[in-house]
Amino acid sequence: MGKKFEVGDRVKRSGVEGPVGSVSKVRVETVRTTLKENKEGIEEPGVTVTVLWDNGTTSHFVPEGLEKA
């Protein structure tokens, strides 16, 4: 998990012009250990970031799809 976001952080989509919003929720999947392995041997938990945009809509992203505004 390369990027760390916290509730309240101001964010925008990575690499494009567009709206700005606030992180409303960060969800880390920790239901069970994974059966899949990656190059390092263990897959990191899944993370999704819920963003409440200034226009009132909500979206869900992986951390790599966002950057701090």
All heavy atoms as a GROMACS GRO file, in nm:
protein
  525
    1MET      N    1   0.085  -0.117   0.000
    1MET     CA    2   0.000   0.000   0.000
    1MET      C    3   0.090   0.123   0.000
    1MET      O    4   0.139   0.165   0.102
    1MET     CB    5  -0.090  -0.005   0.124
    1MET     CG    6  -0.194   0.103   0.127
    1MET     SD    7  -0.318   0.076   0.256
    1MET     CE    8  -0.221   0.085   0.404
    2GLY      N    9   0.111   0.180  -0.119
    2GLY     CA   10   0.205   0.288  -0.132
    2GLY      C   11   0.159   0.421  -0.076
    2GLY      O   12   0.237   0.492  -0.014
    3LYS      N   13   0.033   0.456  -0.094
    3LYS     CA   14  -0.016   0.587  -0.050
    3LYS      C   15  -0.104   0.571   0.072
    3LYS      O   16  -0.185   0.480   0.081
    3LYS     CB   17  -0.095   0.653  -0.162
    3LYS     CG   18  -0.011   0.684  -0.284
    3LYS     CD   19  -0.094   0.755  -0.388
    3LYS     CE   20  -0.010   0.784  -0.512
    3LYS     NZ   21  -0.087   0.852  -0.614
    4LYS      N   22  -0.089   0.662   0.165
    4LYS     CA   23  -0.169   0.660   0.288
    4LYS      C   24  -0.265   0.777   0.287
    4LYS      O   25  -0.225   0.890   0.266
    4LYS     CB   26  -0.079   0.671   0.412
    4LYS     CG   27   0.030   0.567   0.419
    4LYS     CD   28  -0.019   0.444   0.487
    4LYS     CE   29   0.100   0.349   0.505
    4LYS     NZ   30   0.065   0.220   0.542
    5PHE      N   31  -0.392   0.747   0.307
    5PHE     CA   32  -0.494   0.852   0.316
    5PHE      C   33  -0.568   0.836   0.447
    5PHE      O   34  -0.583   0.726   0.497
    5PHE     CB   35  -0.594   0.841   0.200
    5PHE     CG   36  -0.534   0.871   0.066
    5PHE    CD1   37  -0.503   0.770  -0.022
    5PHE    CD2   38  -0.508   1.002   0.028
    5PHE    CE1   39  -0.447   0.796  -0.145
    5PHE    CE2   40  -0.452   1.030  -0.095
    5PHE     CZ   41  -0.421   0.927  -0.182
    6GLU      N   42  -0.613   0.949   0.501
    6GLU     CA   43  -0.691   0.950   0.624
    6GLU      C   44  -0.821   1.024   0.598
    6GLU      O   45  -0.829   1.108   0.508
    6GLU     CB   46  -0.613   1.018   0.736
    6GLU     CG   47  -0.487   0.944   0.776
    6GLU     CD   48  -0.414   1.012   0.890
    6GLU    OE1   49  -0.472   1.102   0.953
    6GLU    OE2   50  -0.299   0.974   0.916
    7VAL      N   51  -0.922   0.995   0.678
    7VAL     CA   52  -1.050   1.062   0.666
    7VAL      C   53  -1.027   1.214   0.680
    7VAL      O   54  -0.954   1.259   0.767
    7VAL     CB   55  -1.148   1.012   0.773
    7VAL    CG1   56  -1.276   1.095   0.774
    7VAL    CG2   57  -1.180   0.864   0.751
    8GLY      N   58  -1.086   1.288   0.588
    8GLY     CA   59  -1.071   1.434   0.588
    8GLY      C   60  -0.966   1.486   0.492
    8GLY      O   61  -0.966   1.606   0.463
    9ASP      N   62  -0.877   1.401   0.442
    9ASP     CA   63  -0.776   1.447   0.345
    9ASP      C   64  -0.845   1.498   0.220
    9ASP      O   65  -0.943   1.440   0.172
    9ASP     CB   66  -0.682   1.331   0.304
    9ASP     CG   67  -0.580   1.296   0.410
    9ASP    OD1   68  -0.566   1.372   0.507
    9ASP    OD2   69  -0.515   1.191   0.394
   10ARG      N   70  -0.793   1.608   0.164
   10ARG     CA   71  -0.843   1.661   0.037
   10ARG      C   72  -0.769   1.590  -0.074
   10ARG      O   73  -0.645   1.582  -0.073
   10ARG     CB   74  -0.820   1.813   0.030
   10ARG     CG   75  -0.894   1.891   0.136
   10ARG     CD   76  -1.043   1.896   0.114
   10ARG     NE   77  -1.071   1.980  -0.002
   10ARG     CZ   78  -1.187   1.982  -0.066
   10ARG    NH1   79  -1.286   1.906  -0.026
   10ARG    NH2   80  -1.205   2.060  -0.171
   11VAL      N   81  -0.843   1.536  -0.172
   11VAL     CA   82  -0.784   1.456  -0.279
   11VAL      C   83  -0.843   1.493  -0.414
   11VAL      O   84  -0.947   1.557  -0.423
   11VAL     CB   85  -0.805   1.305  -0.254
   11VAL    CG1   86  -0.732   1.259  -0.130
   11VAL    CG2   87  -0.953   1.270  -0.245
   12LYS      N   88  -0.774   1.448  -0.519
   12LYS     CA   89  -0.822   1.455  -0.656
   12LYS      C   90  -0.772   1.331  -0.728
   12LYS      O   91  -0.684   1.259  -0.678
   12LYS     CB   92  -0.773   1.582  -0.725
   12LYS     CG   93  -0.622   1.591  -0.739
   12LYS     CD   94  -0.583   1.719  -0.808
   12LYS     CE   95  -0.432   1.717  -0.835
   12LYS     NZ   96  -0.391   1.828  -0.919
   13ARG      N   97  -0.828   1.304  -0.845
   13ARG     CA   98  -0.784   1.188  -0.923
   13ARG      C   99  -0.641   1.209  -0.971
   13ARG      O  100  -0.602   1.320  -1.007
   13ARG     CB  101  -0.875   1.166  -1.042
   13ARG     CG  102  -1.010   1.113  -1.001
   13ARG     CD  103  -1.102   1.090  -1.118
   13ARG     NE  104  -1.039   1.002  -1.215
   13ARG     CZ  105  -1.081   0.987  -1.340
   13ARG    NH1  106  -1.185   1.056  -1.384
   13ARG    NH2  107  -1.019   0.906  -1.422
   14SER      N  108  -0.564   1.104  -0.975
   14SER     CA  109  -0.424   1.112  -1.019
   14SER      C  110  -0.416   1.138  -1.169
   14SER      O  111  -0.484   1.073  -1.248
   14SER     CB  112  -0.351   0.981  -0.989
   14SER     OG  113  -0.338   0.962  -0.853
   15GLY      N  114  -0.332   1.233  -1.206
   15GLY     CA  115  -0.296   1.254  -1.345
   15GLY      C  116  -0.399   1.322  -1.433
   15GLY      O  117  -0.379   1.328  -1.554
   16VAL      N  118  -0.511   1.370  -1.379
   16VAL     CA  119  -0.610   1.438  -1.462
   16VAL      C  120  -0.662   1.563  -1.392
   16VAL      O  121  -0.655   1.574  -1.270
   16VAL     CB  122  -0.731   1.346  -1.494
   16VAL    CG1  123  -0.688   1.227  -1.578
   16VAL    CG2  124  -0.800   1.300  -1.369
   17GLU      N  125  -0.713   1.656  -1.470
   17GLU     CA  126  -0.780   1.773  -1.415
   17GLU      C  127  -0.921   1.731  -1.378
   17GLU      O  128  -0.983   1.652  -1.448
   17GLU     CB  129  -0.785   1.886  -1.518
   17GLU     CG  130  -0.649   1.942  -1.553
   17GLU     CD  131  -0.587   2.018  -1.438
   17GLU    OE1  132  -0.660   2.086  -1.364
   17GLU    OE2  133  -0.464   2.010  -1.422
   18GLY      N  134  -0.973   1.783  -1.270
   18GLY     CA  135  -1.108   1.747  -1.232
   18GLY      C  136  -1.142   1.796  -1.093
   18GLY      O  137  -1.071   1.876  -1.034
   19PRO      N  138  -1.252   1.745  -1.041
   19PRO     CA  139  -1.301   1.793  -0.912
   19PRO      C  140  -1.210   1.752  -0.797
   19PRO      O  141  -1.129   1.660  -0.807
   19PRO     CB  142  -1.438   1.727  -0.898
   19PRO     CG  143  -1.429   1.605  -0.981
   19PRO     CD  144  -1.338   1.639  -1.096
   20VAL      N  145  -1.228   1.821  -0.686
   20VAL     CA  146  -1.157   1.792  -0.562
   20VAL      C  147  -1.262   1.745  -0.461
   20VAL      O  148  -1.376   1.788  -0.464
   20VAL     CB  149  -1.084   1.918  -0.511
   20VAL    CG1  150  -1.016   1.891  -0.378
   20VAL    CG2  151  -0.983   1.965  -0.613
   21GLY      N  152  -1.222   1.655  -0.373
   21GLY     CA  153  -1.314   1.606  -0.272
   21GLY      C  154  -1.241   1.574  -0.143
   21GLY      O  155  -1.121   1.596  -0.130
   22SER      N  156  -1.316   1.518  -0.050
   22SER     CA  157  -1.260   1.481   0.081
   22SER      C  158  -1.278   1.332   0.103
   22SER      O  159  -1.382   1.275   0.069
   22SER     CB  160  -1.333   1.554   0.193
   22SER     OG  161  -1.315   1.692   0.181
   23VAL      N  162  -1.176   1.269   0.161
   23VAL     CA  163  -1.185   1.127   0.195
   23VAL      C  164  -1.288   1.112   0.307
   23VAL      O  165  -1.277   1.178   0.411
   23VAL     CB  166  -1.048   1.072   0.240
   23VAL    CG1  167  -1.060   0.930   0.290
   23VAL    CG2  168  -0.948   1.081   0.126
   24SER      N  169  -1.388   1.027   0.284
   24SER     CA  170  -1.489   1.005   0.387
   24SER      C  171  -1.472   0.870   0.456
   24SER      O  172  -1.522   0.851   0.567
   24SER     CB  173  -1.630   1.016   0.329
   24SER     OG  174  -1.652   0.919   0.230
   25LYS      N  175  -1.398   0.777   0.392
   25LYS     CA  176  -1.379   0.645   0.452
   25LYS      C  177  -1.260   0.576   0.386
   25LYS      O  178  -1.240   0.588   0.265
   25LYS     CB  179  -1.505   0.561   0.433
   25LYS     CG  180  -1.500   0.425   0.497
   25LYS     CD  181  -1.633   0.352   0.477
   25LYS     CE  182  -1.632   0.219   0.546
   25LYS     NZ  183  -1.760   0.148   0.527
   26VAL      N  184  -1.182   0.504   0.465
   26VAL     CA  185  -1.075   0.419   0.413
   26VAL      C  186  -1.105   0.278   0.461
   26VAL      O  187  -1.118   0.254   0.581
   26VAL     CB  188  -0.936   0.464   0.463
   26VAL    CG1  189  -0.828   0.369   0.412
   26VAL    CG2  190  -0.907   0.607   0.420
   27ARG      N  191  -1.118   0.186   0.367
   27ARG     CA  192  -1.154   0.048   0.402
   27ARG      C  193  -1.038  -0.045   0.370
   27ARG      O  194  -0.987  -0.045   0.258
   27ARG     CB  195  -1.278   0.005   0.324
   27ARG     CG  196  -1.320  -0.135   0.357
   27ARG     CD  197  -1.446  -0.171   0.287
   27ARG     NE  198  -1.481  -0.308   0.324
   27ARG     CZ  199  -1.569  -0.380   0.263
   27ARG    NH1  200  -1.633  -0.332   0.159
   27ARG    NH2  201  -1.594  -0.502   0.302
   28VAL      N  202  -0.998  -0.123   0.467
   28VAL     CA  203  -0.891  -0.221   0.450
   28VAL      C  204  -0.952  -0.359   0.466
   28VAL      O  205  -1.013  -0.390   0.568
   28VAL     CB  206  -0.779  -0.202   0.555
   28VAL    CG1  207  -0.670  -0.307   0.536
   28VAL    CG2  208  -0.721  -0.062   0.547
   29GLU      N  209  -0.939  -0.442   0.362
   29GLU     CA  210  -0.993  -0.578   0.364
   29GLU      C  211  -0.901  -0.668   0.446
   29GLU      O  212  -0.788  -0.691   0.409
   29GLU     CB  213  -1.004  -0.634   0.223
   29GLU     CG  214  -1.119  -0.582   0.145
   29GLU     CD  215  -1.252  -0.636   0.192
   29GLU    OE1  216  -1.257  -0.749   0.242
   29GLU    OE2  217  -1.351  -0.563   0.179
   30THR      N  218  -0.950  -0.714   0.558
   30THR     CA  219  -0.872  -0.804   0.642
   30THR      C  220  -0.956  -0.923   0.687
   30THR      O  221  -0.943  -0.971   0.798
   30THR     CB  222  -0.817  -0.731   0.766
   30THR    OG1  223  -0.927  -0.675   0.837
   30THR    CG2  224  -0.719  -0.622   0.727
   31VAL      N  225  -1.046  -0.968   0.601
   31VAL     CA  226  -1.137  -1.077   0.636
   31VAL      C  227  -1.060  -1.206   0.663
   31VAL      O  228  -1.084  -1.274   0.761
   31VAL     CB  229  -1.241  -1.097   0.524
   31VAL    CG1  230  -1.330  -1.215   0.555
   31VAL    CG2  231  -1.323  -0.971   0.508
   32ARG      N  232  -0.966  -1.239   0.577
   32ARG     CA  233  -0.885  -1.359   0.594
   32ARG      C  234  -0.755  -1.342   0.518
   32ARG      O  235  -0.743  -1.255   0.433
   32ARG     CB  236  -0.957  -1.484   0.545
   32ARG     CG  237  -0.983  -1.483   0.396
   32ARG     CD  238  -1.056  -1.609   0.355
   32ARG     NE  239  -1.083  -1.606   0.213
   32ARG     CZ  240  -1.005  -1.660   0.119
   32ARG    NH1  241  -0.893  -1.719   0.154
   32ARG    NH2  242  -1.036  -1.653  -0.006
   33THR      N  243  -0.662  -1.425   0.546
   33THR     CA  244  -0.537  -1.419   0.471
   33THR      C  245  -0.563  -1.467   0.330
   33THR      O  246  -0.651  -1.548   0.305
   33THR     CB  247  -0.428  -1.505   0.536
   33THR    OG1  248  -0.475  -1.639   0.545
   33THR    CG2  249  -0.394  -1.453   0.674
   34THR      N  250  -0.488  -1.416   0.237
   34THR     CA  251  -0.508  -1.449   0.097
   34THR      C  252  -0.445  -1.583   0.061
   34THR      O  253  -0.350  -1.627   0.125
   34THR     CB  254  -0.451  -1.338   0.007
   34THR    OG1  255  -0.481  -1.371  -0.128
   34THR    CG2  256  -0.301  -1.323   0.024
   35LEU      N  257  -0.499  -1.644  -0.040
   35LEU     CA  258  -0.442  -1.768  -0.092
   35LEU      C  259  -0.344  -1.740  -0.205
   35LEU      O  260  -0.266  -1.826  -0.243
   35LEU     CB  261  -0.554  -1.860  -0.142
   35LEU     CG  262  -0.654  -1.904  -0.035
   35LEU    CD1  263  -0.765  -1.986  -0.101
   35LEU    CD2  264  -0.586  -1.984   0.073
   36LYS      N  265  -0.352  -1.618  -0.261
   36LYS     CA  266  -0.264  -1.581  -0.372
   36LYS      C  267  -0.131  -1.530  -0.319
   36LYS      O  268  -0.122  -1.477  -0.211
   36LYS     CB  269  -0.329  -1.472  -0.457
   36LYS     CG  270  -0.452  -1.517  -0.528
   36LYS     CD  271  -0.526  -1.412  -0.607
   36LYS     CE  272  -0.460  -1.283  -0.631
   36LYS     NZ  273  -0.540  -1.186  -0.705
   37GLU      N  274  -0.029  -1.547  -0.400
   37GLU     CA  275   0.103  -1.494  -0.366
   37GLU      C  276   0.148  -1.400  -0.475
   37GLU      O  277   0.118  -1.420  -0.592
   37GLU     CB  278   0.205  -1.607  -0.349
   37GLU     CG  279   0.180  -1.693  -0.228
   37GLU     CD  280   0.292  -1.793  -0.204
   37GLU    OE1  281   0.394  -1.786  -0.274
   37GLU    OE2  282   0.276  -1.877  -0.116
   38ASN      N  283   0.221  -1.296  -0.437
   38ASN     CA  284   0.279  -1.206  -0.536
   38ASN      C  285   0.430  -1.229  -0.541
   38ASN      O  286   0.481  -1.326  -0.486
   38ASN     CB  287   0.244  -1.060  -0.505
   38ASN     CG  288   0.300  -1.014  -0.372
   38ASN    OD1  289   0.382  -1.081  -0.311
   38ASN    ND2  290   0.254  -0.899  -0.327
   39LYS      N  291   0.502  -1.137  -0.601
   39LYS     CA  292   0.647  -1.153  -0.617
   39LYS      C  293   0.720  -1.163  -0.484
   39LYS      O  294   0.819  -1.232  -0.472
   39LYS     CB  295   0.704  -1.036  -0.697
   39LYS     CG  296   0.655  -1.033  -0.840
   39LYS     CD  297   0.707  -0.911  -0.913
   39LYS     CE  298   0.645  -0.903  -1.050
   39LYS     NZ  299   0.678  -0.780  -1.119
   40GLU      N  300   0.671  -1.094  -0.382
   40GLU     CA  301   0.736  -1.096  -0.251
   40GLU      C  302   0.687  -1.213  -0.166
   40GLU      O  303   0.736  -1.233  -0.056
   40GLU     CB  304   0.712  -0.965  -0.177
   40GLU     CG  305   0.784  -0.846  -0.236
   40GLU     CD  306   0.715  -0.791  -0.360
   40GLU    OE1  307   0.590  -0.795  -0.366
   40GLU    OE2  308   0.785  -0.747  -0.452
   41GLY      N  309   0.585  -1.283  -0.212
   41GLY     CA  310   0.538  -1.400  -0.139
   41GLY      C  311   0.406  -1.380  -0.066
   41GLY      O  312   0.334  -1.474  -0.044
   42ILE      N  313   0.372  -1.256  -0.030
   42ILE     CA  314   0.248  -1.230   0.041
   42ILE      C  315   0.178  -1.110  -0.023
   42ILE      O  316   0.239  -1.007  -0.045
   42ILE     CB  317   0.273  -1.201   0.190
   42ILE    CG1  318   0.338  -1.321   0.256
   42ILE    CG2  319   0.144  -1.164   0.262
   42ILE    CD1  320   0.380  -1.296   0.400
   43GLU      N  321   0.050  -1.126  -0.052
   43GLU     CA  322  -0.027  -1.017  -0.110
   43GLU      C  323  -0.074  -0.923   0.001
   43GLU      O  324  -0.120  -0.968   0.105
   43GLU     CB  325  -0.148  -1.073  -0.185
   43GLU     CG  326  -0.226  -0.970  -0.259
   43GLU     CD  327  -0.342  -1.030  -0.336
   43GLU    OE1  328  -0.360  -1.152  -0.331
   43GLU    OE2  329  -0.413  -0.954  -0.401
   44GLU      N  330  -0.062  -0.792  -0.023
   44GLU     CA  331  -0.106  -0.692   0.075
   44GLU      C  332  -0.259  -0.692   0.082
   44GLU      O  333  -0.326  -0.730  -0.013
   44GLU     CB  334  -0.056  -0.554   0.036
   44GLU     CG  335   0.093  -0.540   0.045
   44GLU     CD  336   0.140  -0.398   0.014
   44GLU    OE1  337   0.055  -0.309  -0.002
   44GLU    OE2  338   0.260  -0.378   0.005
   45PRO      N  339  -0.316  -0.645   0.194
   45PRO     CA  340  -0.462  -0.638   0.203
   45PRO      C  341  -0.517  -0.538   0.102
   45PRO      O  342  -0.450  -0.443   0.064
   45PRO     CB  343  -0.487  -0.589   0.346
   45PRO     CG  344  -0.359  -0.534   0.393
   45PRO     CD  345  -0.250  -0.599   0.314
   46GLY      N  346  -0.641  -0.562   0.057
   46GLY     CA  347  -0.706  -0.471  -0.036
   46GLY      C  348  -0.749  -0.344   0.035
   46GLY      O  349  -0.800  -0.349   0.146
   47VAL      N  350  -0.729  -0.230  -0.028
   47VAL     CA  351  -0.766  -0.101   0.031
   47VAL      C  352  -0.851  -0.024  -0.069
   47VAL      O  353  -0.818  -0.017  -0.188
   47VAL     CB  354  -0.641  -0.017   0.066
   47VAL    CG1  355  -0.680   0.119   0.119
   47VAL    CG2  356  -0.554  -0.091   0.165
   48THR      N  357  -0.963   0.031  -0.023
   48THR     CA  358  -1.043   0.122  -0.105
   48THR      C  359  -1.063   0.252  -0.027
   48THR      O  360  -1.071   0.252   0.095
   48THR     CB  361  -1.180   0.065  -0.143
   48THR    OG1  362  -1.252   0.031  -0.025
   48THR    CG2  363  -1.166  -0.057  -0.232
   49VAL      N  364  -1.067   0.361  -0.101
   49VAL     CA  365  -1.085   0.494  -0.044
   49VAL      C  366  -1.216   0.550  -0.098
   49VAL      O  367  -1.236   0.556  -0.219
   49VAL     CB  368  -0.968   0.588  -0.081
   49VAL    CG1  369  -0.989   0.726  -0.024
   49VAL    CG2  370  -0.835   0.529  -0.034
   50THR      N  371  -1.306   0.588  -0.009
   50THR     CA  372  -1.433   0.650  -0.049
   50THR      C  373  -1.416   0.801  -0.044
   50THR      O  374  -1.371   0.855   0.057
   50THR     CB  375  -1.547   0.607   0.044
   50THR    OG1  376  -1.556   0.464   0.042
   50THR    CG2  377  -1.679   0.666   0.000
   51VAL      N  378  -1.450   0.868  -0.156
   51VAL     CA  379  -1.433   1.013  -0.167
   51VAL      C  380  -1.570   1.078  -0.184
   51VAL      O  381  -1.649   1.036  -0.268
   51VAL     CB  382  -1.344   1.049  -0.288
   51VAL    CG1  383  -1.331   1.200  -0.303
   51VAL    CG2  384  -1.207   0.985  -0.274
   52LEU      N  385  -1.596   1.180  -0.104
   52LEU     CA  386  -1.713   1.265  -0.120
   52LEU      C  387  -1.667   1.389  -0.195
   52LEU      O  388  -1.592   1.471  -0.142
   52LEU     CB  389  -1.774   1.304   0.015
   52LEU     CG  390  -1.892   1.400   0.010
   52LEU    CD1  391  -2.007   1.341  -0.071
   52LEU    CD2  392  -1.938   1.435   0.150
   53TRP      N  393  -1.708   1.400  -0.322
   53TRP     CA  394  -1.666   1.510  -0.406
   53TRP      C  395  -1.741   1.637  -0.367
   53TRP      O  396  -1.849   1.632  -0.310
   53TRP     CB  397  -1.690   1.478  -0.554
   53TRP     CG  398  -1.613   1.359  -0.599
   53TRP    CD1  399  -1.662   1.235  -0.626
   53TRP    CD2  400  -1.471   1.349  -0.618
   53TRP    NE1  401  -1.560   1.150  -0.661
   53TRP    CE2  402  -1.442   1.217  -0.658
   53TRP    CE3  403  -1.366   1.440  -0.606
   53TRP    CZ2  404  -1.312   1.174  -0.686
   53TRP    CZ3  405  -1.236   1.396  -0.634
   53TRP    CH2  406  -1.211   1.266  -0.674
   54ASP      N  407  -1.683   1.751  -0.401
   54ASP     CA  408  -1.743   1.880  -0.368
   54ASP      C  409  -1.880   1.900  -0.434
   54ASP      O  410  -1.960   1.979  -0.386
   54ASP     CB  411  -1.650   1.995  -0.407
   54ASP     CG  412  -1.525   2.001  -0.319
   54ASP    OD1  413  -1.522   1.933  -0.214
   54ASP    OD2  414  -1.430   2.073  -0.355
   55ASN      N  415  -1.908   1.824  -0.541
   55ASN     CA  416  -2.038   1.836  -0.607
   55ASN      C  417  -2.144   1.744  -0.545
   55ASN      O  418  -2.255   1.735  -0.594
   55ASN     CB  419  -2.026   1.810  -0.758
   55ASN     CG  420  -1.986   1.667  -0.790
   55ASN    OD1  421  -1.977   1.582  -0.704
   55ASN    ND2  422  -1.963   1.642  -0.918
   56GLY      N  423  -2.108   1.672  -0.437
   56GLY     CA  424  -2.204   1.591  -0.364
   56GLY      C  425  -2.207   1.444  -0.402
   56GLY      O  426  -2.280   1.367  -0.340
   57THR      N  427  -2.131   1.402  -0.503
   57THR     CA  428  -2.129   1.261  -0.541
   57THR      C  429  -2.022   1.186  -0.463
   57THR      O  430  -1.929   1.246  -0.408
   57THR     CB  431  -2.104   1.244  -0.692
   57THR    OG1  432  -1.978   1.303  -0.725
   57THR    CG2  433  -2.215   1.309  -0.774
   58THR      N  434  -2.035   1.055  -0.460
   58THR     CA  435  -1.940   0.969  -0.390
   58THR      C  436  -1.879   0.871  -0.489
   58THR      O  437  -1.948   0.819  -0.575
   58THR     CB  438  -2.011   0.890  -0.278
   58THR    OG1  439  -2.072   0.983  -0.188
   58THR    CG2  440  -1.915   0.802  -0.201
   59SER      N  441  -1.748   0.844  -0.475
   59SER     CA  442  -1.678   0.746  -0.557
   59SER      C  443  -1.587   0.662  -0.470
   59SER      O  444  -1.547   0.703  -0.362
   59SER     CB  445  -1.593   0.816  -0.664
   59SER     OG  446  -1.671   0.896  -0.748
   60HIS      N  447  -1.550   0.544  -0.522
   60HIS     CA  448  -1.459   0.453  -0.452
   60HIS      C  449  -1.336   0.431  -0.541
   60HIS      O  450  -1.350   0.405  -0.660
   60HIS     CB  451  -1.528   0.320  -0.424
   60HIS     CG  452  -1.656   0.335  -0.350
   60HIS    ND1  453  -1.663   0.354  -0.215
   60HIS    CD2  454  -1.784   0.338  -0.395
   60HIS    CE1  455  -1.789   0.365  -0.178
   60HIS    NE2  456  -1.864   0.357  -0.286
   61PHE      N  457  -1.219   0.442  -0.482
   61PHE     CA  458  -1.093   0.429  -0.556
   61PHE      C  459  -0.995   0.341  -0.481
   61PHE      O  460  -1.002   0.329  -0.358
   61PHE     CB  461  -1.025   0.567  -0.570
   61PHE     CG  462  -1.092   0.659  -0.667
   61PHE    CD1  463  -1.194   0.742  -0.625
   61PHE    CD2  464  -1.053   0.664  -0.799
   61PHE    CE1  465  -1.255   0.829  -0.713
   61PHE    CE2  466  -1.113   0.750  -0.888
   61PHE     CZ  467  -1.215   0.833  -0.845
   62VAL      N  468  -0.900   0.285  -0.555
   62VAL     CA  469  -0.781   0.228  -0.492
   62VAL      C  470  -0.688   0.346  -0.466
   62VAL      O  471  -0.696   0.449  -0.537
   62VAL     CB  472  -0.714   0.120  -0.580
   62VAL    CG1  473  -0.805   0.000  -0.595
   62VAL    CG2  474  -0.674   0.175  -0.714
   63PRO      N  475  -0.601   0.338  -0.366
   63PRO     CA  476  -0.515   0.453  -0.332
   63PRO      C  477  -0.431   0.505  -0.449
   63PRO      O  478  -0.406   0.625  -0.458
   63PRO     CB  479  -0.426   0.399  -0.221
   63PRO     CG  480  -0.507   0.291  -0.157
   63PRO     CD  481  -0.585   0.230  -0.270
   64GLU      N  482  -0.391   0.418  -0.541
   64GLU     CA  483  -0.307   0.460  -0.653
   64GLU      C  484  -0.382   0.551  -0.750
   64GLU      O  485  -0.320   0.620  -0.831
   64GLU     CB  486  -0.252   0.338  -0.727
   64GLU     CG  487  -0.152   0.257  -0.647
   64GLU     CD  488  -0.216   0.170  -0.538
   64GLU    OE1  489  -0.338   0.139  -0.547
   64GLU    OE2  490  -0.144   0.132  -0.444
   65GLY      N  491  -0.515   0.554  -0.743
   65GLY     CA  492  -0.595   0.637  -0.832
   65GLY      C  493  -0.616   0.778  -0.782
   65GLY      O  494  -0.682   0.858  -0.847
   66LEU      N  495  -0.561   0.810  -0.664
   66LEU     CA  496  -0.582   0.941  -0.603
   66LEU      C  497  -0.449   1.004  -0.565
   66LEU      O  498  -0.350   0.935  -0.546
   66LEU     CB  499  -0.666   0.927  -0.476
   66LEU     CG  500  -0.808   0.879  -0.491
   66LEU    CD1  501  -0.867   0.847  -0.354
   66LEU    CD2  502  -0.893   0.981  -0.563
   67GLU      N  503  -0.452   1.137  -0.552
   67GLU     CA  504  -0.338   1.210  -0.498
   67GLU      C  505  -0.392   1.321  -0.410
   67GLU      O  506  -0.506   1.367  -0.429
   67GLU     CB  507  -0.249   1.266  -0.609
   67GLU     CG  508  -0.317   1.363  -0.700
   67GLU     CD  509  -0.229   1.404  -0.818
   67GLU    OE1  510  -0.164   1.317  -0.879
   67GLU    OE2  511  -0.227   1.524  -0.847
   68LYS      N  512  -0.313   1.362  -0.312
   68LYS     CA  513  -0.357   1.469  -0.224
   68LYS      C  514  -0.359   1.601  -0.298
   68LYS      O  515  -0.273   1.629  -0.379
   68LYS     CB  516  -0.265   1.478  -0.102
   68LYS     CG  517  -0.281   1.356  -0.011
   68LYS     CD  518  -0.207   1.372   0.119
   68LYS     CE  519  -0.230   1.246   0.204
   68LYS     NZ  520  -0.165   1.254   0.333
   69ALA      N  521  -0.464   1.678  -0.271
   69ALA     CA  522  -0.480   1.808  -0.340
   69ALA      C  523  -0.413   1.918  -0.262
   69ALA      O  524  -0.394   1.911  -0.144
   69ALA     CB  525  -0.628   1.839  -0.356
   0.00000   0.00000   0.00000
